[in-house]
């Protein structure tokens, strides 16, 4: 964990769990998203059925996550009633947790453990997906990229639970 992650971790003791609301898989580049209720998160690879799983092993961008609260902000910025997560091509939608607070942190969803690696900035395709102003509407609300550090099944409705550094290290020792 980098210095910024260690600093943020000092203030996360009381972060409440969130909830996994939506799972979307991108079977291939530019193909429509496949919405599923559950999937297997494979360590160092990605989500089963998603094109990123075929990519570079160990990538820091194995999955992308956005919060329902960010979707609401984007919709408000565009004066729309709502935004479909499939338009944004993110893999997971969570709710009830400050997603940006998880940057550089470990967290668990279902049986799998993830590490948030970076902000997921919007790309120019958002202008086509959302219309004029789409990219600007998403600035600061694009979500996070993450890598999968422990494989496991994830399901809609699963809790999103922050794993403090000490807890995650203890977990790793138990798995050895």
Helices and strands as residue ranges (DSSP letters): H 3-9, E 18-26, E 33-36, E 38-42, E 46-47, G 51-54, E 63-67, H 68-77, H 85-88, E 92-95, G 99-102, E 106-109, E 112-119, H 125-130, H 134-138, E 144-150, E 152-155, E 159-163, H 165-175
